[in-house]
């Protein structure tokens, strides 16, 4: 019985699809339509206009630069003490202090050039990531020195 109903329904759907014309009419797009026909269409605003301020503050930048300095210091201290190796694939296992500073300076310069540090979402995300890196480095140092 179920098979007969399924066969009838599938045959009905095939005939319904054959009769249905789904072709769309050809419409010519005219980007200057409103200029030619003097359109005065302005949609009514239902909700008030919201302005989202996603600009990083001076405090966000201060935290960002401070965390980068702390990251270089704690990484160098952990590496020079022999407690850890660098996990950054762009650096060797035991980079010098000059190499760490150069890499950080180039990266921050690229961020500044791309205006990424003006974006609050980006800088807060980087601050969270850098906080984790600094906390990990300090944890390694304290575990091995005290």
C-alpha positions in Angstrom: 0.0 0.0 0.0 2.8 2.4 0.9 4.6 1.6 -2.3 1.5 2.4 -4.4 1.0 5.7 -2.6 4.7 6.6 -3.2 4.5 5.7 -6.9 1.3 7.8 -7.3 2.8 10.8 -5.5 6.1 10.6 -7.6 4.1 10.4 -10.8 2.0 13.4 -9.7 5.1 15.4 -8.9 6.7 14.6 -12.3 3.6 15.7 -14.2 3.3 18.9 -12.0 7.0 19.7 -12.7 6.5 19.2 -16.5 3.6 21.8 -16.6 5.3 24.4 -14.4 7.2 27.0 -16.4 10.1 28.4 -14.3 11.7 30.7 -17.0 12.2 34.3 -15.9 11.4 37.2 -18.2 14.4 39.1 -19.6 14.7 42.4 -17.7 17.1 45.0 -18.8 19.0 46.5 -15.9 19.4 50.3 -16.1 21.6 51.8 -13.4 20.5 55.3 -14.3 16.8 54.6 -14.1 16.1 56.9 -11.2 18.1 59.8 -12.7 16.1 59.4 -16.0 12.7 59.1 -14.3 13.3 61.4 -11.3 12.7 58.8 -8.6 12.3 60.3 -5.1 12.1 57.0 -3.3 13.5 57.2 0.2 12.7 54.3 2.5 11.2 55.2 5.9 13.5 54.3 8.8 11.6 52.2 11.3 14.4 51.9 13.9 16.8 54.6 14.9 20.2 54.6 13.2 22.8 52.8 15.2 26.4 53.9 15.1 28.9 51.3 16.0 32.2 52.6 17.3 34.8 49.9 16.6 37.8 52.1 17.0 40.6 51.0 19.3 41.3 53.3 22.3 44.6 54.6 23.5 44.3 52.1 26.4 43.8 49.2 24.0 47.0 50.2 22.2 48.9 50.7 25.5 48.0 47.2 26.6 48.9 45.8 23.1 52.4 47.3 23.2 53.0 46.4 26.8 52.0 42.8 26.2 54.4 42.6 23.2 57.3 43.9 25.4 56.4 41.4 28.1 56.2 38.7 25.5 59.7 39.4 24.2 61.1 39.7 27.7 59.5 36.5 29.0 60.3 34.5 25.9 64.0 35.6 26.0 64.2 34.8 29.7 62.7 31.3 29.3 64.9 30.6 26.3 68.1 32.0 27.8 67.5 30.0 31.0 67.1 26.8 29.0 63.6 26.2 30.2 61.9 26.4 26.8 62.2 26.7 23.1 60.5 29.0 20.7 57.3 27.6 19.1 56.9 30.3 16.5 57.6 28.7 13.1 59.1 31.9 11.8 61.9 31.8 14.4 64.6 29.2 15.3 64.3 27.2 18.4 66.6 29.5 20.4 66.5 33.0 18.8 68.6 35.8 20.1 67.1 38.9 21.8 67.8 41.0 18.7 65.9 38.5 16.5 62.9 38.5 18.8 62.8 42.3 18.9 63.2 42.5 15.1 60.4 40.0 14.5 58.1 41.8 16.9 58.9 45.2 15.4 58.3 44.0 11.8 55.0 42.4 12.8 53.7 45.5 14.6 54.9 47.7 11.7 52.8 45.5 9.3 49.8 45.8 11.6 50.2 49.6 11.7 50.7 49.8 8.0 47.5 47.8 7.4 45.6 49.9 10.0 44.6 46.8 11.8 45.5 48.3 15.2 42.8 50.9 14.6 40.2 48.1 14.8 39.1 47.4 18.4 38.0 43.8 17.6 41.4 43.0 16.2 43.5 44.6 19.0 41.4 43.1 21.8 41.7 39.7 20.2 45.5 40.1 19.9 45.6 41.3 23.5 43.8 38.1 24.7 46.2 35.9 22.6 49.3 37.8 23.8 48.1 37.6 27.4 47.9 33.8 27.1 51.5 33.7 25.6 52.9 35.9 28.3 51.1 33.9 31.1 52.5 30.7 29.6 56.0 32.0 29.5 55.9 33.3 33.0 54.4 30.0 34.2 57.4 28.2 32.6 59.9 30.6 34.2 58.3 30.3 37.7 58.1 26.5 37.5 61.8 26.3 36.7 63.3 29.0 38.9 61.3 28.7 42.1 
